[in-house]
Amino acid sequence: MNKPSLEKIRLIISLLAALGLSLGAVNPAWAQDGDWGCMNANVTPEQSAQLFDLRQQFMNNTAGLRQQMMVKRTELTALWRSEAPDQNQIQAKQQEIKALKDQLQAKRTAFRLQNQQICPKAGLGTGRGTGRGMAMGQGCGQGRGCNW
């Protein structure tokens, strides 16, 4: 392969990686750390409509932040892949991403509290919990220690 086509492939891969990471911010179940609304609770049709509208409002209000995060992550990837990565530029870009994450977390917290006003059982249903799920558990990370 010639050099320009290799650079194009790297750019495409980094863009796809950034897109994949940004999908976590788009997925409605992840918008509240795993449980949006009262999916497992008895809710009235009115509550269901309120929860839907609230979720839609959250997604609309955070679209700009999620887009900025995707762009910043792509820029960070480009900084890391440069011929001579500059530590100061990389750390500055990481701080920009952290600031965006903090803003998104604040909006997510407000969203979740509003959600609980509509449905007090919100956040108590199934979702991403603290269990190990399908992970291999302790000792199966890098290196030795996975004894199965």
Rosetta constraint file for C-alpha pairs under 8 A:
AtomPair CA 1 CA 5 HARMONIC 6.61 0.50
AtomPair CA 1 CA 6 HARMONIC 6.63 0.50
AtomPair CA 2 CA 6 HARMONIC 6.57 0.50
AtomPair CA 3 CA 7 HARMONIC 6.27 0.50
AtomPair CA 4 CA 8 HARMONIC 6.24 0.50
AtomPair CA 5 CA 9 HARMONIC 6.23 0.50
AtomPair CA 6 CA 10 HARMONIC 6.27 0.50
AtomPair CA 7 CA 11 HARMONIC 6.14 0.50
AtomPair CA 8 CA 12 HARMONIC 6.12 0.50
AtomPair CA 9 CA 13 HARMONIC 6.11 0.50
AtomPair CA 10 CA 14 HARMONIC 6.11 0.50
AtomPair CA 11 CA 15 HARMONIC 6.10 0.50
AtomPair CA 12 CA 16 HARMONIC 6.11 0.50
AtomPair CA 13 CA 17 HARMONIC 6.09 0.50
AtomPair CA 14 CA 18 HARMONIC 6.13 0.50
AtomPair CA 14 CA 74 HARMONIC 6.45 0.50
AtomPair CA 14 CA 77 HARMONIC 6.58 0.50
AtomPair CA 14 CA 78 HARMONIC 7.92 0.50
AtomPair CA 15 CA 19 HARMONIC 6.08 0.50
AtomPair CA 15 CA 74 HARMONIC 6.24 0.50
AtomPair CA 16 CA 20 HARMONIC 6.06 0.50
AtomPair CA 17 CA 21 HARMONIC 6.22 0.50
AtomPair CA 18 CA 22 HARMONIC 6.08 0.50
AtomPair CA 18 CA 70 HARMONIC 5.67 0.50
AtomPair CA 18 CA 71 HARMONIC 7.81 0.50
AtomPair CA 18 CA 73 HARMONIC 6.11 0.50
AtomPair CA 18 CA 74 HARMONIC 5.85 0.50
AtomPair CA 19 CA 23 HARMONIC 6.29 0.50
AtomPair CA 19 CA 70 HARMONIC 6.71 0.50
AtomPair CA 20 CA 24 HARMONIC 7.36 0.50
AtomPair CA 21 CA 25 HARMONIC 7.68 0.50
AtomPair CA 21 CA 70 HARMONIC 7.62 0.50
AtomPair CA 22 CA 26 HARMONIC 6.64 0.50
AtomPair CA 22 CA 66 HARMONIC 6.71 0.50
AtomPair CA 22 CA 67 HARMONIC 7.85 0.50
AtomPair CA 22 CA 69 HARMONIC 7.42 0.50
AtomPair CA 22 CA 70 HARMONIC 5.79 0.50
AtomPair CA 23 CA 27 HARMONIC 5.98 0.50
AtomPair CA 24 CA 30 HARMONIC 6.37 0.50
AtomPair CA 25 CA 30 HARMONIC 6.76 0.50
AtomPair CA 25 CA 31 HARMONIC 6.48 0.50
AtomPair CA 25 CA 66 HARMONIC 6.39 0.50
AtomPair CA 26 CA 30 HARMONIC 7.63 0.50
AtomPair CA 26 CA 31 HARMONIC 7.21 0.50
AtomPair CA 26 CA 59 HARMONIC 7.47 0.50
AtomPair CA 26 CA 66 HARMONIC 7.71 0.50
AtomPair CA 27 CA 31 HARMONIC 6.43 0.50
AtomPair CA 28 CA 32 HARMONIC 7.50 0.50
AtomPair CA 28 CA 36 HARMONIC 6.72 0.50
AtomPair CA 28 CA 55 HARMONIC 7.75 0.50
AtomPair CA 29 CA 33 HARMONIC 6.83 0.50
AtomPair CA 29 CA 34 HARMONIC 4.75 0.50
AtomPair CA 29 CA 35 HARMONIC 5.45 0.50
AtomPair CA 29 CA 36 HARMONIC 5.49 0.50
AtomPair CA 29 CA 127 HARMONIC 7.70 0.50
AtomPair CA 30 CA 34 HARMONIC 4.75 0.50
AtomPair CA 30 CA 35 HARMONIC 7.17 0.50
AtomPair CA 30 CA 36 HARMONIC 7.70 0.50
AtomPair CA 31 CA 35 HARMONIC 7.94 0.50
AtomPair CA 31 CA 36 HARMONIC 6.88 0.50
AtomPair CA 31 CA 108 HARMONIC 6.66 0.50
AtomPair CA 32 CA 36 HARMONIC 5.53 0.50
AtomPair CA 32 CA 108 HARMONIC 6.42 0.50
AtomPair CA 32 CA 109 HARMONIC 7.88 0.50
AtomPair CA 32 CA 111 HARMONIC 7.92 0.50
AtomPair CA 32 CA 112 HARMONIC 6.33 0.50
AtomPair CA 32 CA 123 HARMONIC 7.88 0.50
AtomPair CA 33 CA 127 HARMONIC 7.56 0.50
AtomPair CA 33 CA 128 HARMONIC 6.74 0.50
AtomPair CA 34 CA 126 HARMONIC 7.63 0.50
AtomPair CA 34 CA 127 HARMONIC 4.34 0.50
AtomPair CA 34 CA 128 HARMONIC 4.79 0.50
AtomPair CA 34 CA 129 HARMONIC 7.74 0.50
AtomPair CA 35 CA 39 HARMONIC 7.63 0.50
AtomPair CA 35 CA 122 HARMONIC 7.35 0.50
AtomPair CA 35 CA 123 HARMONIC 5.57 0.50
AtomPair CA 35 CA 124 HARMONIC 7.80 0.50
AtomPair CA 35 CA 125 HARMONIC 6.53 0.50
AtomPair CA 35 CA 126 HARMONIC 6.53 0.50
AtomPair CA 35 CA 127 HARMONIC 5.03 0.50
AtomPair CA 35 CA 128 HARMONIC 7.50 0.50
AtomPair CA 36 CA 55 HARMONIC 7.86 0.50
AtomPair CA 36 CA 112 HARMONIC 7.95 0.50
AtomPair CA 36 CA 122 HARMONIC 7.22 0.50
AtomPair CA 36 CA 123 HARMONIC 7.12 0.50
AtomPair CA 37 CA 51 HARMONIC 6.05 0.50
AtomPair CA 37 CA 115 HARMONIC 6.27 0.50
AtomPair CA 37 CA 116 HARMONIC 7.86 0.50
AtomPair CA 37 CA 119 HARMONIC 7.21 0.50
AtomPair CA 37 CA 122 HARMONIC 5.42 0.50
AtomPair CA 37 CA 123 HARMONIC 7.27 0.50
AtomPair CA 38 CA 42 HARMONIC 7.52 0.50
AtomPair CA 38 CA 43 HARMONIC 7.07 0.50
AtomPair CA 38 CA 119 HARMONIC 6.38 0.50
AtomPair CA 38 CA 121 HARMONIC 6.58 0.50
AtomPair CA 38 CA 122 HARMONIC 5.05 0.50
AtomPair CA 38 CA 123 HARMONIC 7.52 0.50
AtomPair CA 38 CA 125 HARMONIC 7.13 0.50
AtomPair CA 39 CA 125 HARMONIC 7.26 0.50
AtomPair CA 40 CA 125 HARMONIC 5.83 0.50
AtomPair CA 40 CA 126 HARMONIC 7.44 0.50
AtomPair CA 41 CA 121 HARMONIC 7.05 0.50
AtomPair CA 41 CA 125 HARMONIC 7.59 0.50
AtomPair CA 43 CA 47 HARMONIC 5.86 0.50
AtomPair CA 43 CA 48 HARMONIC 6.31 0.50
AtomPair CA 43 CA 119 HARMONIC 7.66 0.50
AtomPair CA 44 CA 48 HARMONIC 6.19 0.50
AtomPair CA 45 CA 49 HARMONIC 6.17 0.50
AtomPair CA 46 CA 50 HARMONIC 6.18 0.50
AtomPair CA 47 CA 51 HARMONIC 6.03 0.50
AtomPair CA 47 CA 118 HARMONIC 6.51 0.50
AtomPair CA 47 CA 119 HARMONIC 7.42 0.50
AtomPair CA 48 CA 52 HARMONIC 6.14 0.50
AtomPair CA 49 CA 53 HARMONIC 6.14 0.50
AtomPair CA 50 CA 54 HARMONIC 6.03 0.50
AtomPair CA 50 CA 118 HARMONIC 7.46 0.50
AtomPair CA 51 CA 55 HARMONIC 6.07 0.50
AtomPair CA 51 CA 115 HARMONIC 6.64 0.50
AtomPair CA 51 CA 118 HARMONIC 7.24 0.50
AtomPair CA 52 CA 56 HARMONIC 6.11 0.50
AtomPair CA 53 CA 57 HARMONIC 6.05 0.50
AtomPair CA 54 CA 58 HARMONIC 6.20 0.50
AtomPair CA 54 CA 111 HARMONIC 7.57 0.50
AtomPair CA 54 CA 114 HARMONIC 8.00 0.50
AtomPair CA 54 CA 115 HARMONIC 7.33 0.50
AtomPair CA 55 CA 59 HARMONIC 6.21 0.50
AtomPair CA 55 CA 111 HARMONIC 7.78 0.50
AtomPair CA 56 CA 60 HARMONIC 6.14 0.50
AtomPair CA 57 CA 61 HARMONIC 5.97 0.50
AtomPair CA 58 CA 62 HARMONIC 6.07 0.50
AtomPair CA 58 CA 107 HARMONIC 7.76 0.50
AtomPair CA 58 CA 108 HARMONIC 7.83 0.50
AtomPair CA 58 CA 111 HARMONIC 6.62 0.50
AtomPair CA 59 CA 63 HARMONIC 5.94 0.50
AtomPair CA 62 CA 66 HARMONIC 6.15 0.50
AtomPair CA 62 CA 104 HARMONIC 6.94 0.50
AtomPair CA 62 CA 107 HARMONIC 7.64 0.50
AtomPair CA 63 CA 67 HARMONIC 6.09 0.50
AtomPair CA 64 CA 68 HARMONIC 6.12 0.50
AtomPair CA 65 CA 69 HARMONIC 6.14 0.50
AtomPair CA 65 CA 100 HARMONIC 6.49 0.50
AtomPair CA 65 CA 103 HARMONIC 7.88 0.50
AtomPair CA 65 CA 104 HARMONIC 6.82 0.50
AtomPair CA 66 CA 70 HARMONIC 6.30 0.50
AtomPair CA 66 CA 104 HARMONIC 7.95 0.50
AtomPair CA 67 CA 71 HARMONIC 6.34 0.50
AtomPair CA 68 CA 72 HARMONIC 6.08 0.50
AtomPair CA 68 CA 100 HARMONIC 7.69 0.50
AtomPair CA 69 CA 73 HARMONIC 6.03 0.50
AtomPair CA 69 CA 97 HARMONIC 6.12 0.50
AtomPair CA 69 CA 100 HARMONIC 6.51 0.50
AtomPair CA 69 CA 101 HARMONIC 7.72 0.50
AtomPair CA 70 CA 74 HARMONIC 6.25 0.50
AtomPair CA 71 CA 75 HARMONIC 6.20 0.50
AtomPair CA 72 CA 76 HARMONIC 6.06 0.50
AtomPair CA 72 CA 93 HARMONIC 6.93 0.50
AtomPair CA 72 CA 96 HARMONIC 7.50 0.50
AtomPair CA 72 CA 97 HARMONIC 6.34 0.50
AtomPair CA 73 CA 77 HARMONIC 6.16 0.50
AtomPair CA 73 CA 97 HARMONIC 7.25 0.50
AtomPair CA 74 CA 78 HARMONIC 6.30 0.50
AtomPair CA 75 CA 79 HARMONIC 6.26 0.50
AtomPair CA 75 CA 93 HARMONIC 7.78 0.50
AtomPair CA 76 CA 80 HARMONIC 6.28 0.50
AtomPair CA 76 CA 90 HARMONIC 6.42 0.50
AtomPair CA 76 CA 93 HARMONIC 6.15 0.50
AtomPair CA 76 CA 94 HARMONIC 7.31 0.50
AtomPair CA 77 CA 81 HARMONIC 6.23 0.50
AtomPair CA 78 CA 82 HARMONIC 6.16 0.50
AtomPair CA 79 CA 85 HARMONIC 5.89 0.50
AtomPair CA 79 CA 86 HARMONIC 7.36 0.50
AtomPair CA 79 CA 89 HARMONIC 7.50 0.50
AtomPair CA 79 CA 90 HARMONIC 6.35 0.50
AtomPair CA 80 CA 85 HARMONIC 5.49 0.50
AtomPair CA 80 CA 90 HARMONIC 7.20 0.50
AtomPair CA 81 CA 85 HARMONIC 6.93 0.50
AtomPair CA 85 CA 90 HARMONIC 7.53 0.50
AtomPair CA 86 CA 90 HARMONIC 6.21 0.50
AtomPair CA 87 CA 91 HARMONIC 6.05 0.50
AtomPair CA 88 CA 92 HARMONIC 6.04 0.50
AtomPair CA 89 CA 93 HARMONIC 6.15 0.50
AtomPair CA 90 CA 94 HARMONIC 6.15 0.50
AtomPair CA 91 CA 95 HARMONIC 6.18 0.50
AtomPair CA 92 CA 96 HARMONIC 6.34 0.50
AtomPair CA 93 CA 97 HARMONIC 6.32 0.50
AtomPair CA 94 CA 98 HARMONIC 6.14 0.50
AtomPair CA 95 CA 99 HARMONIC 6.13 0.50
AtomPair CA 96 CA 100 HARMONIC 6.39 0.50
AtomPair CA 97 CA 101 HARMONIC 6.17 0.50
AtomPair CA 98 CA 102 HARMONIC 6.11 0.50
AtomPair CA 99 CA 103 HARMONIC 6.32 0.50
AtomPair CA 100 CA 104 HARMONIC 6.19 0.50
AtomPair CA 101 CA 105 HARMONIC 6.04 0.50
AtomPair CA 102 CA 106 HARMONIC 6.25 0.50
AtomPair CA 103 CA 107 HARMONIC 6.40 0.50
AtomPair CA 104 CA 108 HARMONIC 6.02 0.50
AtomPair CA 105 CA 109 HARMONIC 6.09 0.50
AtomPair CA 106 CA 110 HARMONIC 6.34 0.50
AtomPair CA 107 CA 111 HARMONIC 6.07 0.50
AtomPair CA 108 CA 112 HARMONIC 6.11 0.50
AtomPair CA 109 CA 113 HARMONIC 6.23 0.50
AtomPair CA 110 CA 114 HARMONIC 6.22 0.50
AtomPair CA 111 CA 115 HARMONIC 6.07 0.50
AtomPair CA 112 CA 116 HARMONIC 6.24 0.50
AtomPair CA 112 CA 122 HARMONIC 8.00 0.50
AtomPair CA 113 CA 117 HARMONIC 6.47 0.50
AtomPair CA 114 CA 118 HARMONIC 6.78 0.50
AtomPair CA 115 CA 119 HARMONIC 6.21 0.50
AtomPair CA 115 CA 120 HARMONIC 7.86 0.50
AtomPair CA 115 CA 122 HARMONIC 6.68 0.50
AtomPair CA 116 CA 120 HARMONIC 4.56 0.50
AtomPair CA 116 CA 121 HARMONIC 6.71 0.50
AtomPair CA 116 CA 122 HARMONIC 5.25 0.50
AtomPair CA 116 CA 123 HARMONIC 7.73 0.50
AtomPair CA 121 CA 125 HARMONIC 7.46 0.50
AtomPair CA 132 CA 136 HARMONIC 7.78 0.50
AtomPair CA 132 CA 137 HARMONIC 6.54 0.50
AtomPair CA 136 CA 140 HARMONIC 6.07 0.50
AtomPair CA 139 CA 144 HARMONIC 7.64 0.50
AtomPair CA 139 CA 145 HARMONIC 4.87 0.50
AtomPair CA 139 CA 146 HARMONIC 5.27 0.50
AtomPair CA 140 CA 144 HARMONIC 7.50 0.50
AtomPair CA 140 CA 145 HARMONIC 5.97 0.50
AtomPair CA 140 CA 146 HARMONIC 4.46 0.50
AtomPair CA 141 CA 145 HARMONIC 7.76 0.50
AtomPair CA 141 CA 146 HARMONIC 7.60 0.50
